[in-house]
């Protein structure tokens, strides 16, 4: 945990509270501590000058205002580890089918600046590295945060090996939307049934068309009806079904899925933390119904042997 910055409105308390809720659930979980994301992996996606600014805690004030808090040395260390967490979750997902990063999902971070409480874009960085390391030939990023994944879309816009799907509240932040490969903008106040029907209309077809080797899932809980910054009206049960549906559709195709925490906001941080924990536990429960995935490398080797 990084100490709370002196400036800015973002509350970091929920991350510890998520872990408290997971540990108190009685469900079988295994905790892993990630290594910090290597600098060169971050610079493969972000501007090296900006990476240097973060590493040296010298981010200009105008960029800090866009991020929403000052980037201190503690925050710089934290975001390196949370980015490493999404990479580790992807590695574990390829072994177990599903794994969660209990932080990150920083989908607003752009090439040369952070934004919207996001410093580095762990989804874009992890997707790029999965391909560079030969773990995947194609990655699908599924973003169901209430806010559009504009940073992820922008950072991967010129690639056909990373495909982005964002289903978000149309009138919410950011005001200027980027262009994902697949955007679904939702009206204010959408409730469970309409939301789940819309998701079912788009996600299965997208999985079949893209044929990814792994899915990275931005599982923000801010579509919840009680979220402070959301504009949708999903119940807790609706969020459960959303997360189970995503994992079910991915895993029944034999693919791994790694989730990142994403957004969730409210005055009661313990309640928000519990909402995130519930999301991860719902996904883990669904994953247990499916056999372990075959890795992209193994599938490729099988095809080579067959030919």
Order of alpha helices (4+ residues) and beta strands (2+ residues): alpha-alpha-alpha-alpha-alpha-beta-alpha-beta-alpha-beta-beta-alpha-beta-alpha-beta-alpha-alpha
